[in-house]
Amino acid sequence: MQAPSTGASAVPPGSQPHPLTELGIGGKYRLGRKIGSGSFGDIFLGTNTINGEEVAIKLESVRAKHPQLEYEARVYKSLAGGVGIPFVRYFGVEAGYNCMVLDLLGPSLEDLFNFCGRKFSIKTVLLLADQLLSRIEYIHSKNFIHRDIKPDNFLMGLGKRGNQVNVIDFGLAKKYRDPKTHLHIPYKENKNLTGTARYVSINTHLGVEQSRRDDLESLGYVLMYFCRGSLPWQGLKAATKKQKYDRIMEKKMTTPADHLCRGFPNEFVVYLNYTRSLRFDDKPDYSYLRKIFRDLFIREGFHYDYVFDWTVVKYQQEANERRQNQDE
């Protein structure tokens, strides 16, 4: 969950504090300021009153039309122990709110993308792709698909784990197979769009039930968004949400992978064509996908030093500040 470093605003002066601020959560967590919002519910900074450790607290009214925080907490528990999966410290109901207490994390990839002027270098994209493929593979190995792969749902860690990508927001996640028998869910059509239209797969637009292939196709669009700065189907205008989704789908379907990835290494075309060629219940070859990007990384002469674009920008900003201070 997100740290305040992302510039999320505090509660405006004079506004009412949250009713849980005075009560405390789970006997030992104190609610602080709001730092963001997920697909369902708001996220607050919290403090463990016993040891002073900062945490993230996600709240949802029990009167919400479709309460799902308890479900999300259960998904987190199913995934517990995986690298880059935040740990749920507490879930309970307090004063009319479902409350989930999680690890506090750093800025999202969307925040960092903005911080870097809305373009990432190939090196940064490949460093991220390697970790993101591993995260998605792990989620799939635990019988779930995420169904909302987007830059806002990937957060960097804090402190010693500042180079680790974490996955959040499992409110839309779904079991795609039986954990005991590994029997895959059946193929279905006429499904409503679940996820974020900018990044969903073509099959999701077409109303097909999602499976492992769709998380990976979405990741392909995220990677190209980072490379290009935007996607060709952004900013399309329409009278209704349905018409807008249809326009996005049409543009996606008529943009071949080699056109989308023009000016960037062919590996991105290979990746997208591979994910789009998978059948509904196919198990993707995650190692093959990681290998294409790792081979490209080495061929480009990059080093696994975890120097991301934002590392460089922060260093330059700090150096400029030091120079200014010396000049004064």
N, C-alpha and C positions, 0 to 999 in steps of 0.2 A: 504494500500500500504506500501511497505517495508521501514523501517528506515535504515539509514546507518550503524547501529550497526551490520549488518549481514556480514560486511566485503566485500560488493560489492565495486569494485574499482572505484575510481574517474577518471575523464578524464585524460589520460596520459599526462605528461608534453610535450609541443610542439605541441599537436594535436589541431585541429581547435575547438573553442568553438561552441556550437549549435547556429544556426542563430537566435533562439528566445531568447538567453541569454540577449541581449541588449534591445530587444523590450518589454518584459514583456507580461503577459498573463491575459486576462480578466480585464485589467485595474489596477490590484493590486497584481498580483503574479509574483515573480521573479524566473526565472529558475536557478537551481543550478546544481550540478553534477549528473551524471547518477548513479543510485543505483540498477538497475536491468532491466530485460525484461520479459514481459508477453508473452502469446501465440501469441499476435499480438501487436507490438509496444514496445517502450522503456519507462522505468520509471525513473523519475528524482526527486531529492529533490527540493522542492520549498519553497519560503518564502512569506507570506502575508506581503506586504510592509507597510501596515497600522498598524498592531499590532505585527509584528515580528513572528507570529506563523508559524511553519514549516508544510508543506503539501507534498503530493505526487502528481506528475504531470505525466500523461501518454500521450505520443505523438505518433501520427501515421501520416505518410505522406498522404495527400489527393490523391496522385498518387498511393497509395498502390493498388495492384491487386484486393484485396477484402476488401475494407475498412469496418471496423466493430466497430470502437470505438464509433460512434454515437449510434449504436444498443446497445452496452454494457452499455453506459450511461443511455439509456432508461430502460434497465433491472434493473440497480441500483436504478433508480427512482421508479420503480414498487415495489421494495423491501424495499424502504426507511422506516426507523423507527424500523426495526427488530434488535434485539440484535445481535451483531457480523456482521453487514452489514455496510461496510464503507459508509460514507455520501459523495455524489457528490456535491461539492461546486460550480462547474462551468463546462460547456461544451461549446466549441465554436471553430471556425476556425480562426487561426492566421498564417499569412505568409506561407500559403501552408501546414499547419499542423492542423489535428484534435487534440484538447487539452481537456483533462479531468482532473480536479483538485479534489483530494480526501483527506480524512483523511490520515495522516501518521501513519503507523503501525510498529510493531516490527519485529523480525525475523520469518521466516517460520518454520513450524514443521520439514521440511527437514534440514534446517540450524541447528536447535536445536538437531536433531537426530545425525547429524555429530559431534556437540559440545559434545554430551554425549557418543561418541565412538560407534555410530550406534547400540545401543540397548536401549530400554526403559523398565523400570520395569513394572510389571503388574499394580501397583498402578497408574503410569503415564498414561498408555494406557487406563485404566478405567476412569480416570478423563477426558481424552480427548474424549473418546467414548461418555460419557454423553453429553458433550457440542456439539460434532459433530452431534449426532443424532438430537438434538434440532435445530441446524442450518439447517440441511437438511429438517427436518419437516417444518420449517418456510418457506423455499424456495418453497417447494411443496405446502404449503397452499396458496401461492401467484401465483399458476398456472404454475410455472416454474420447469424444471429439470436442474441440473447444467451441467452434461455430461462430466465433467473433474475433478472428485474427486481424488485428490492426495495431498501428504504432502506439496508440493510447493505452493498449493493454500489455505493453512490454515496459517494465520499469527497471532501471539500473539499481544495483544495491547501494549500500552506504558503507563508508569506512573501508575496512579490509576487503569487503565484497563489492567495492565500487565498480569493478569491471565485469560483474556477473549480471546477465540479463535474467529477469524474473518475469513470470507470466501471472497475470491477475485476471479478475472478473470472469468467474466460471458460472455466472447466472444463466447463460444460454447453453452450457455444456450438456452433452447427452451421451448416455451409454450406447455404443454402436454394436456391442456384442455381449453375449452372456458371459459373465466372468468365469463360470465353471466350465461350460461346454465350448466356449468361444464361438457359439453359433451367432452369425452376423444378423443384424436386423434386416427385415425384408425391404426390397426395392419398392418405393412408393412415388407417386406423382401428385400433382395438385397441392403441394405444400406451400404455405405462406413463406415469404422471404424472412429468414432468420439471420441476423447478423447486420453488417454495415454495408449498404449497397455499393459503395466505392470499391470495396475489397472482395465481395463475395464471388464465388465461382460462377461460370456461365450456367452450369447445371442447377445451381441454387436459384438463379434468375428464372430458369425454365420450370421451377416448381418441383424439382427432383429432391427426394430425401437426401440429406447430407451424409457423407461417410469420410473416411480418412483422406481421400483424394482432395476433398474440398478445402480442408485446412491448409493443405500444401499448395493448392492453386492460389488461395488467398495470400499465402506467404510470398508467392511469386509476384503478385501485384504490389505488395508492401515493399519488396526489394526494388522493384522498378520505380515506385514512387520516390524512394530514397535516392536512386540514381538520377532520375530525370528532374525531380523537383515537384512534379505533379503528374496526374494520369489524364489521358485524352478525354475521359468521360467525366471529369470534374467540371462543376459550374454549369451544367446543362439546366436550362429553365423549362418548367412545365407547370400546367395549371394545378394538377393534383399529384399526390405522392405516387400513386399508381403510374401515372403518365411519366413521371420523372424516372421511376425504376425501369420502365419500358425503354426510355431513351438511353439510359445507362447500359441496359442489356444490349440494345441494338448496336451501340458504339463498341462495346466489348466484343461482341460477336463478329463485327466487321473490321476489327483491328487485328491483323495477324501478329503472331508473336514476334516475327522478325521486324515488323514495322514498329511495334511497341518498344522493342529493345534496340532500335537502330542507333548506332553510335556507341554502343556498349558491347562488352565481350559476348561472343556467341553462346557462352555457357548459360546465359540468362534465357536465351531462346530454347536451348536444349532442356533446361529445367522446366520452363512453362509447357513446352510440347509434351514432355514426359508426364507431367501431372495431369494434363488434359487428356492424355491417352489412356489413363488408368480406368479400369472397369469399376463398377459400384463397390464390389466387395474385395477388390484387390488389396493385398498388403503392399504398400509402397516400399521401394528399396531405398531406405533412408541413407544407408552407407554410400550407395552409388551417388546420391545427390550431394552428400557432404564431400565426397571425393572429387566430383567435378569442380566444385568451388575451391577446395583445398589445392588441387593441381593448378588452377588458375592463379591462386594466391602466391604459390611458390614461383610459378612462371613469371609473374609480375615483379618478382624480387622483393616481396613484402616480408616482414618479420612478425612473428606472433608476440609482439611486445605490449599488446593491449593499449597502444597509443591511438585512441579514437580521435576523430576530428574535434570533438568538444574538449578533449584533453589539451590539444594544441591551442584552441581559441582561448580557453581559460588561462593557460600559461602566458599567452601574448597579452591578454588583458591585465594580468597581474604584473607583468614586466612593465607595461605602459604606466600603470598606477605607481609603481616604484620609481620610475623615471620622473613622473610628474611631482612626486613627493620630494625627490632630490632637488628638482629645479626650484621648488618653492622656497 
